[in-house]
Each structure stands twice: as C-alpha cells, then as structure tokens.
Amino acid sequence: MASDKRTNTRRRFLQAAVVVGVLSAGRLLFGSGSGAPEPGGPPRARPRPPEPPDTAGGPPPPAGPAGATHPPQPYRLRPMAGETSRSGPGASPPHPEVAFHLAGDHREIFLTFDDGPHPLYTPDILRILRRHEVRATFFVIGENAVEFPGLLYDIADEGHAVGNHTWTHPQLTALPPGAVRSELGRTSSLIEDILGTAPDLARAPYGEWDDPALSICNDLGMSPVGWAVDSQDWTLPGAKTIAHTVLDAMHPGAIVLSHDGGGERWQTVEALEWYLPRLLDEGYRPLRIVP
C-alpha cells in the first residue's frame, strides 16, 4: 500500500510537470519576465544593490556581496567542469518523465542549486534567500554532504527542499544499474540519516537520464527534476552575465539551474544578490519544489 501511495504521488507530480521543450515556446505562452505584475497592485519595492561587476576570467573578489571578507577556503570541493555541457532542454531530447517546468498559479518559479553543500557559498546563498523570504531547492552531492552535515540542517531548517544529486556526480547513463542504484541510494540514505526524511526529488548529473536510471529513481521514491533556465554559472562568465541570463530567460513555471558547489561560485552568489530582488519586483514568486 505504501508503495502504491508513493507511485500515485509521483504520478501526480509528473502530471503536474509541464514539459515545454524550448524556452521560446514558454515565453510565447506565458509572456516574458518583464511583463506587468499580477492583479492586486504593484509588488513591494525593494532596495536594489549595484549591478554586479563583469568578473569573467578574473580571480574571485576578496569580499562577498555583503562586503564581508571571507577567510581562506578550508576545503576545496573538486571542480566539476562542464556541468551542463551535455544537458538541458535542447541539448538532448527531454525525457517525458522529467520535470523541466511546473504548473503553478500566476508567476511561480523554482530556483535550484546543485553540487553543494559548500562551507562558503551555501551559507551566502542561504543568507540572500533568507533576506528576501523565498524558498529554493538544493540538490546535494553525497560526498560533500557527509563532510558538512550541518549545512543540510541549515538548508532544511530554513524551509528549503533537499534533493539527491548522486554521491560522486557521475554520468548515470554511462553506469551499470547497480552503480546507479548505489550512487542514488547511498545519497538518499545519508540525507535520511541526517534529516530524518529521505529525499523525494532527484537530479541526474548533466541532466542525463535514461529508462534504467529513471526506474531506479522511482524505486527509491524520488521524482526526477531537470531545468528550463540554465544560468550558465558553471562557465564563470561573470556575475553580470549570469544575472542577465536568468532575467532574460525567466518565465512562469520555470525551474532555474544554478550551483552552490562544484567549483568557484562567487559569481553565482553576486548574481543572485542582484537578480533576485528584480525577479520579486517583477512579480515572480520563488518556491521550493514539492512533488
């Protein structure tokens, strides 16, 4: 009975996922993110920070968005180059079981952060989200979560969702089924041990799902999640470019991909500091993903 209930829950989640395929079609249906706010009056005005500098190709800035100087990094996560080079709508045919957009009311959007937790970038992102009273979804890597279990508590305690992003960030479609089950199952078990609840969302590294991996994901009680808007922060193009990439591609129901780990993420933090209040001023409502 419990298995049937989980299956029905995942079926309802998948039925609610609206796979549009390309962002231009979504913008045609819903309009651009710069459209008029929803009825009920204009959104509350918020102070806007200066536009982020164009830091592409340079070293990370000595201070974070709030101006506080960060200490030397005590732990360097292994860079995960080319995070989205093989993935996302348009890079390969989207699987019909994977959610790229979610149906919702008005201008709901879904910010997601991959490859953490990280001892510097994750707290900075949580601080920005807390200041603007919005929720997001964090897809964590097991080998990072086991190093920083306290950050999982912080993510969950502040009302954000914690999802499964495998243990070591491999391409699942290149692994035998037993290895896929180990990557996903081991991470789910760790999250359950730390938080008391197993994750019900999963994202494949590089967005690469196939039928065997999706079957294992389903067996473990998780719904697969992709993305509709790629911030391209993994290319380190500069905070200004990241911010405008998100703003230009935004539309209602979009799942947005960014990163709080897997490499240097100062640009991601600075970009979020700048574009999040603008999204709120345009009437968007960032929510956590709930299957």
PyMOL commands that set and color helices and strands:
alter all, ss='L'
color gray80, all
select helices_A, chain A and resi 2-16+23-30+121-131+142-145+149-157+172-174+177-195+205-207+211-219+233-235+239-249+266-281
alter helices_A, ss='H'
color red, helices_A
select strands_A, chain A and resi 108-114+137-140+161-164+201-202+223-224+229-230+255-259+285-286
alter strands_A, ss='S'
color yellow, strands_A
deselect
rebuild
show_as cartoon
